[in-house]
Amino acid sequence: MCQKIAIIVGAGSAGLTAAYELLKRTDIYPLYLRKAMSWEEFSEL
């Protein structure tokens, strides 16, 4: 039997909530992707 996987792009509040709800309510394994910040972007915060 194959495991079901959902790919969630964007790990903001909506993406993380979707991943949490999938884990909690279904047998679907969420895989979320987010944009990695470069060191230059991080240092400007």
mmJSON file of the N, C-alpha and C atoms, coordinates in Angstrom:
{"data_MODEL":{"atom_site":{
"group_PDB":["ATOM","ATOM","ATOM","ATOM","ATOM","ATOM","ATOM","ATOM","ATOM","ATOM","ATOM","ATOM","ATOM","ATOM","ATOM","ATOM","ATOM","ATOM","ATOM","ATOM","ATOM","ATOM","ATOM","ATOM","ATOM","ATOM","ATOM","ATOM","ATOM","ATOM","ATOM","ATOM","ATOM","ATOM","ATOM","ATOM","ATOM","ATOM","ATOM","ATOM","ATOM","ATOM","ATOM","ATOM","ATOM","ATOM","ATOM","ATOM","ATOM","ATOM","ATOM","ATOM","ATOM","ATOM","ATOM","ATOM","ATOM","ATOM","ATOM","ATOM","ATOM","ATOM","ATOM","ATOM","ATOM","ATOM","ATOM","ATOM","ATOM","ATOM","ATOM","ATOM","ATOM","ATOM","ATOM","ATOM","ATOM","ATOM","ATOM","ATOM","ATOM","ATOM","ATOM","ATOM","ATOM","ATOM","ATOM","ATOM","ATOM","ATOM","ATOM","ATOM","ATOM","ATOM","ATOM","ATOM","ATOM","ATOM","ATOM","ATOM","ATOM","ATOM","ATOM","ATOM","ATOM","ATOM","ATOM","ATOM","ATOM","ATOM","ATOM","ATOM","ATOM","ATOM","ATOM","ATOM","ATOM","ATOM","ATOM","ATOM","ATOM","ATOM","ATOM","ATOM","ATOM","ATOM","ATOM","ATOM","ATOM","ATOM","ATOM","ATOM","ATOM","ATOM","ATOM"],
"id":[1,2,3,4,5,6,7,8,9,10,11,12,13,14,15,16,17,18,19,20,21,22,23,24,25,26,27,28,29,30,31,32,33,34,35,36,37,38,39,40,41,42,43,44,45,46,47,48,49,50,51,52,53,54,55,56,57,58,59,60,61,62,63,64,65,66,67,68,69,70,71,72,73,74,75,76,77,78,79,80,81,82,83,84,85,86,87,88,89,90,91,92,93,94,95,96,97,98,99,100,101,102,103,104,105,106,107,108,109,110,111,112,113,114,115,116,117,118,119,120,121,122,123,124,125,126,127,128,129,130,131,132,133,134,135],
"type_symbol":["N","C","C","N","C","C","N","C","C","N","C","C","N","C","C","N","C","C","N","C","C","N","C","C","N","C","C","N","C","C","N","C","C","N","C","C","N","C","C","N","C","C","N","C","C","N","C","C","N","C","C","N","C","C","N","C","C","N","C","C","N","C","C","N","C","C","N","C","C","N","C","C","N","C","C","N","C","C","N","C","C","N","C","C","N","C","C","N","C","C","N","C","C","N","C","C","N","C","C","N","C","C","N","C","C","N","C","C","N","C","C","N","C","C","N","C","C","N","C","C","N","C","C","N","C","C","N","C","C","N","C","C","N","C","C"],
"label_atom_id":["N","CA","C","N","CA","C","N","CA","C","N","CA","C","N","CA","C","N","CA","C","N","CA","C","N","CA","C","N","CA","C","N","CA","C","N","CA","C","N","CA","C","N","CA","C","N","CA","C","N","CA","C","N","CA","C","N","CA","C","N","CA","C","N","CA","C","N","CA","C","N","CA","C","N","CA","C","N","CA","C","N","CA","C","N","CA","C","N","CA","C","N","CA","C","N","CA","C","N","CA","C","N","CA","C","N","CA","C","N","CA","C","N","CA","C","N","CA","C","N","CA","C","N","CA","C","N","CA","C","N","CA","C","N","CA","C","N","CA","C","N","CA","C","N","CA","C","N","CA","C","N","CA","C","N","CA","C"],
"label_alt_id":[null,null,null,null,null,null,null,null,null,null,null,null,null,null,null,null,null,null,null,null,null,null,null,null,null,null,null,null,null,null,null,null,null,null,null,null,null,null,null,null,null,null,null,null,null,null,null,null,null,null,null,null,null,null,null,null,null,null,null,null,null,null,null,null,null,null,null,null,null,null,null,null,null,null,null,null,null,null,null,null,null,null,null,null,null,null,null,null,null,null,null,null,null,null,null,null,null,null,null,null,null,null,null,null,null,null,null,null,null,null,null,null,null,null,null,null,null,null,null,null,null,null,null,null,null,null,null,null,null,null,null,null,null,null,null],
"label_comp_id":["MET","MET","MET","CYS","CYS","CYS","GLN","GLN","GLN","LYS","LYS","LYS","ILE","ILE","ILE","ALA","ALA","ALA","ILE","ILE","ILE","ILE","ILE","ILE","VAL","VAL","VAL","GLY","GLY","GLY","ALA","ALA","ALA","GLY","GLY","GLY","SER","SER","SER","ALA","ALA","ALA","GLY","GLY","GLY","LEU","LEU","LEU","THR","THR","THR","ALA","ALA","ALA","ALA","ALA","ALA","TYR","TYR","TYR","GLU","GLU","GLU","LEU","LEU","LEU","LEU","LEU","LEU","LYS","LYS","LYS","ARG","ARG","ARG","THR","THR","THR","ASP","ASP","ASP","ILE","ILE","ILE","TYR","TYR","TYR","PRO","PRO","PRO","LEU","LEU","LEU","TYR","TYR","TYR","LEU","LEU","LEU","ARG","ARG","ARG","LYS","LYS","LYS","ALA","ALA","ALA","MET","MET","MET","SER","SER","SER","TRP","TRP","TRP","GLU","GLU","GLU","GLU","GLU","GLU","PHE","PHE","PHE","SER","SER","SER","GLU","GLU","GLU","LEU","LEU","LEU"],
"label_asym_id":["A","A","A","A","A","A","A","A","A","A","A","A","A","A","A","A","A","A","A","A","A","A","A","A","A","A","A","A","A","A","A","A","A","A","A","A","A","A","A","A","A","A","A","A","A","A","A","A","A","A","A","A","A","A","A","A","A","A","A","A","A","A","A","A","A","A","A","A","A","A","A","A","A","A","A","A","A","A","A","A","A","A","A","A","A","A","A","A","A","A","A","A","A","A","A","A","A","A","A","A","A","A","A","A","A","A","A","A","A","A","A","A","A","A","A","A","A","A","A","A","A","A","A","A","A","A","A","A","A","A","A","A","A","A","A"],
"label_entity_id":["1","1","1","1","1","1","1","1","1","1","1","1","1","1","1","1","1","1","1","1","1","1","1","1","1","1","1","1","1","1","1","1","1","1","1","1","1","1","1","1","1","1","1","1","1","1","1","1","1","1","1","1","1","1","1","1","1","1","1","1","1","1","1","1","1","1","1","1","1","1","1","1","1","1","1","1","1","1","1","1","1","1","1","1","1","1","1","1","1","1","1","1","1","1","1","1","1","1","1","1","1","1","1","1","1","1","1","1","1","1","1","1","1","1","1","1","1","1","1","1","1","1","1","1","1","1","1","1","1","1","1","1","1","1","1"],
"label_seq_id":[1,1,1,2,2,2,3,3,3,4,4,4,5,5,5,6,6,6,7,7,7,8,8,8,9,9,9,10,10,10,11,11,11,12,12,12,13,13,13,14,14,14,15,15,15,16,16,16,17,17,17,18,18,18,19,19,19,20,20,20,21,21,21,22,22,22,23,23,23,24,24,24,25,25,25,26,26,26,27,27,27,28,28,28,29,29,29,30,30,30,31,31,31,32,32,32,33,33,33,34,34,34,35,35,35,36,36,36,37,37,37,38,38,38,39,39,39,40,40,40,41,41,41,42,42,42,43,43,43,44,44,44,45,45,45],
"pdbx_PDB_ins_code":[null,null,null,null,null,null,null,null,null,null,null,null,null,null,null,null,null,null,null,null,null,null,null,null,null,null,null,null,null,null,null,null,null,null,null,null,null,null,null,null,null,null,null,null,null,null,null,null,null,null,null,null,null,null,null,null,null,null,null,null,null,null,null,null,null,null,null,null,null,null,null,null,null,null,null,null,null,null,null,null,null,null,null,null,null,null,null,null,null,null,null,null,null,null,null,null,null,null,null,null,null,null,null,null,null,null,null,null,null,null,null,null,null,null,null,null,null,null,null,null,null,null,null,null,null,null,null,null,null,null,null,null,null,null,null],
"Cartn_x":[0.836,0.0,0.89,0.558,1.327,0.826,1.769,1.412,1.002,-0.058,-0.51,0.314,0.729,1.538,0.918,0.833,0.395,1.583,1.844,2.92,2.307,2.747,2.25,3.379,3.124,4.13,3.832,4.788,4.617,4.349,5.23,5.088,4.674,3.855,3.291,2.216,1.424,0.404,-0.607,-1.0,-1.961,-1.355,-0.112,0.542,0.764,1.211,1.435,0.122,-0.923,-2.234,-2.747,-2.568,-2.99,-2.232,-0.934,-0.138,-0.609,-0.856,-1.33,-2.674,-3.596,-4.925,-4.855,-3.985,-3.824,-3.316,-2.351,-1.83,-2.891,-3.661,-4.633,-5.873,-6.339,-7.638,-7.606,-6.451,-6.403,-5.203,-5.065,-3.883,-2.881,-3.007,-2.125,-0.938,0.269,1.493,1.82,1.824,2.139,3.648,4.037,5.417,5.343,5.863,5.759,7.104,7.024,8.209,8.114,9.232,9.249,10.486,10.426,11.56,12.625,13.821,14.935,15.433,15.691,16.203,17.709,18.183,19.624,20.176,21.474,22.072,21.837,21.863,21.623,20.208,19.213,17.839,17.694,18.333,18.248,18.882,20.008,20.711,19.979,19.054,18.305,17.096,16.768,15.613,15.846],
"Cartn_y":[-1.172,0.0,1.247,2.232,3.477,4.48,5.236,6.289,7.521,8.182,9.407,10.577,11.435,12.599,13.839,14.907,16.206,17.149,17.846,18.823,20.201,20.88,22.213,23.197,24.141,25.145,26.398,26.793,27.955,27.512,27.857,27.422,28.579,29.468,30.531,29.948,30.797,30.311,29.392,29.705,28.852,27.502,27.512,26.261,25.354,25.926,25.128,24.619,25.421,24.972,23.828,23.94,22.859,21.571,21.665,20.488,19.875,20.689,20.212,19.496,20.113,19.516,18.2,18.124,16.863,15.766,16.089,15.102,14.668,15.636,15.384,14.639,14.956,14.468,13.391,13.174,12.236,11.302,10.429,9.565,10.082,11.345,11.966,12.595,12.319,12.874,14.181,15.311,16.589,16.813,17.291,17.693,19.161,20.046,21.47,22.026,22.914,23.557,25.047,25.622,27.074,27.642,28.928,29.605,29.819,29.427,29.674,31.097,31.774,33.134,33.102,34.006,34.142,34.909,34.855,35.576,37.075,37.594,39.027,39.414,38.603,38.897,38.837,37.847,37.691,38.872,39.34,40.424,41.765,41.887,43.134,43.218,42.157,42.177,43.057],
"Cartn_z":[0.0,0.0,0.0,-0.806,-0.908,0.122,0.666,1.597,0.807,1.232,0.579,1.096,0.163,0.507,-0.121,0.648,0.137,0.188,-0.888,-0.928,-0.717,0.323,0.655,0.394,-0.487,-0.833,-0.027,0.78,1.639,3.06,3.945,5.327,6.227,5.698,6.53,7.425,8.014,8.945,8.259,7.035,6.327,5.961,5.499,5.134,6.322,7.437,8.634,9.222,9.145,9.612,8.755,7.447,6.55,6.865,7.086,7.424,8.735,9.711,11.015,10.886,10.157,9.989,9.217,8.218,7.494,8.422,9.257,10.21,11.212,11.674,12.722,12.225,11.012,10.562,9.482,8.845,7.728,7.859,6.89,6.842,5.81,5.446,4.455,5.172,4.67,5.23,4.522,5.229,4.581,4.459,3.312,3.061,2.676,3.522,3.197,2.79,1.817,1.263,1.525,1.886,2.082,1.409,1.144,0.531,1.591,1.274,2.184,1.973,3.055,2.959,2.747,1.929,1.768,2.974,3.183,4.29,4.157,2.926,2.71,3.131,2.776,3.171,4.691,5.314,6.753,7.477,6.996,7.682,7.566,6.6,6.443,7.366,8.083,8.979,10.171],
"occupancy":[1.0,1.0,1.0,1.0,1.0,1.0,1.0,1.0,1.0,1.0,1.0,1.0,1.0,1.0,1.0,1.0,1.0,1.0,1.0,1.0,1.0,1.0,1.0,1.0,1.0,1.0,1.0,1.0,1.0,1.0,1.0,1.0,1.0,1.0,1.0,1.0,1.0,1.0,1.0,1.0,1.0,1.0,1.0,1.0,1.0,1.0,1.0,1.0,1.0,1.0,1.0,1.0,1.0,1.0,1.0,1.0,1.0,1.0,1.0,1.0,1.0,1.0,1.0,1.0,1.0,1.0,1.0,1.0,1.0,1.0,1.0,1.0,1.0,1.0,1.0,1.0,1.0,1.0,1.0,1.0,1.0,1.0,1.0,1.0,1.0,1.0,1.0,1.0,1.0,1.0,1.0,1.0,1.0,1.0,1.0,1.0,1.0,1.0,1.0,1.0,1.0,1.0,1.0,1.0,1.0,1.0,1.0,1.0,1.0,1.0,1.0,1.0,1.0,1.0,1.0,1.0,1.0,1.0,1.0,1.0,1.0,1.0,1.0,1.0,1.0,1.0,1.0,1.0,1.0,1.0,1.0,1.0,1.0,1.0,1.0],
"B_iso_or_equiv":[0.0,0.0,0.0,0.0,0.0,0.0,0.0,0.0,0.0,0.0,0.0,0.0,0.0,0.0,0.0,0.0,0.0,0.0,0.0,0.0,0.0,0.0,0.0,0.0,0.0,0.0,0.0,0.0,0.0,0.0,0.0,0.0,0.0,0.0,0.0,0.0,0.0,0.0,0.0,0.0,0.0,0.0,0.0,0.0,0.0,0.0,0.0,0.0,0.0,0.0,0.0,0.0,0.0,0.0,0.0,0.0,0.0,0.0,0.0,0.0,0.0,0.0,0.0,0.0,0.0,0.0,0.0,0.0,0.0,0.0,0.0,0.0,0.0,0.0,0.0,0.0,0.0,0.0,0.0,0.0,0.0,0.0,0.0,0.0,0.0,0.0,0.0,0.0,0.0,0.0,0.0,0.0,0.0,0.0,0.0,0.0,0.0,0.0,0.0,0.0,0.0,0.0,0.0,0.0,0.0,0.0,0.0,0.0,0.0,0.0,0.0,0.0,0.0,0.0,0.0,0.0,0.0,0.0,0.0,0.0,0.0,0.0,0.0,0.0,0.0,0.0,0.0,0.0,0.0,0.0,0.0,0.0,0.0,0.0,0.0],
"pdbx_formal_charge":[null,null,null,null,null,null,null,null,null,null,null,null,null,null,null,null,null,null,null,null,null,null,null,null,null,null,null,null,null,null,null,null,null,null,null,null,null,null,null,null,null,null,null,null,null,null,null,null,null,null,null,null,null,null,null,null,null,null,null,null,null,null,null,null,null,null,null,null,null,null,null,null,null,null,null,null,null,null,null,null,null,null,null,null,null,null,null,null,null,null,null,null,null,null,null,null,null,null,null,null,null,null,null,null,null,null,null,null,null,null,null,null,null,null,null,null,null,null,null,null,null,null,null,null,null,null,null,null,null,null,null,null,null,null,null],
"auth_seq_id":[1,1,1,2,2,2,3,3,3,4,4,4,5,5,5,6,6,6,7,7,7,8,8,8,9,9,9,10,10,10,11,11,11,12,12,12,13,13,13,14,14,14,15,15,15,16,16,16,17,17,17,18,18,18,19,19,19,20,20,20,21,21,21,22,22,22,23,23,23,24,24,24,25,25,25,26,26,26,27,27,27,28,28,28,29,29,29,30,30,30,31,31,31,32,32,32,33,33,33,34,34,34,35,35,35,36,36,36,37,37,37,38,38,38,39,39,39,40,40,40,41,41,41,42,42,42,43,43,43,44,44,44,45,45,45],
"auth_comp_id":["MET","MET","MET","CYS","CYS","CYS","GLN","GLN","GLN","LYS","LYS","LYS","ILE","ILE","ILE","ALA","ALA","ALA","ILE","ILE","ILE","ILE","ILE","ILE","VAL","VAL","VAL","GLY","GLY","GLY","ALA","ALA","ALA","GLY","GLY","GLY","SER","SER","SER","ALA","ALA","ALA","GLY","GLY","GLY","LEU","LEU","LEU","THR","THR","THR","ALA","ALA","ALA","ALA","ALA","ALA","TYR","TYR","TYR","GLU","GLU","GLU","LEU","LEU","LEU","LEU","LEU","LEU","LYS","LYS","LYS","ARG","ARG","ARG","THR","THR","THR","ASP","ASP","ASP","ILE","ILE","ILE","TYR","TYR","TYR","PRO","PRO","PRO","LEU","LEU","LEU","TYR","TYR","TYR","LEU","LEU","LEU","ARG","ARG","ARG","LYS","LYS","LYS","ALA","ALA","ALA","MET","MET","MET","SER","SER","SER","TRP","TRP","TRP","GLU","GLU","GLU","GLU","GLU","GLU","PHE","PHE","PHE","SER","SER","SER","GLU","GLU","GLU","LEU","LEU","LEU"],
"auth_asym_id":["A","A","A","A","A","A","A","A","A","A","A","A","A","A","A","A","A","A","A","A","A","A","A","A","A","A","A","A","A","A","A","A","A","A","A","A","A","A","A","A","A","A","A","A","A","A","A","A","A","A","A","A","A","A","A","A","A","A","A","A","A","A","A","A","A","A","A","A","A","A","A","A","A","A","A","A","A","A","A","A","A","A","A","A","A","A","A","A","A","A","A","A","A","A","A","A","A","A","A","A","A","A","A","A","A","A","A","A","A","A","A","A","A","A","A","A","A","A","A","A","A","A","A","A","A","A","A","A","A","A","A","A","A","A","A"],
"auth_atom_id":["N","CA","C","N","CA","C","N","CA","C","N","CA","C","N","CA","C","N","CA","C","N","CA","C","N","CA","C","N","CA","C","N","CA","C","N","CA","C","N","CA","C","N","CA","C","N","CA","C","N","CA","C","N","CA","C","N","CA","C","N","CA","C","N","CA","C","N","CA","C","N","CA","C","N","CA","C","N","CA","C","N","CA","C","N","CA","C","N","CA","C","N","CA","C","N","CA","C","N","CA","C","N","CA","C","N","CA","C","N","CA","C","N","CA","C","N","CA","C","N","CA","C","N","CA","C","N","CA","C","N","CA","C","N","CA","C","N","CA","C","N","CA","C","N","CA","C","N","CA","C","N","CA","C","N","CA","C"],
"pdbx_PDB_model_num":[1,1,1,1,1,1,1,1,1,1,1,1,1,1,1,1,1,1,1,1,1,1,1,1,1,1,1,1,1,1,1,1,1,1,1,1,1,1,1,1,1,1,1,1,1,1,1,1,1,1,1,1,1,1,1,1,1,1,1,1,1,1,1,1,1,1,1,1,1,1,1,1,1,1,1,1,1,1,1,1,1,1,1,1,1,1,1,1,1,1,1,1,1,1,1,1,1,1,1,1,1,1,1,1,1,1,1,1,1,1,1,1,1,1,1,1,1,1,1,1,1,1,1,1,1,1,1,1,1,1,1,1,1,1,1]
}}}
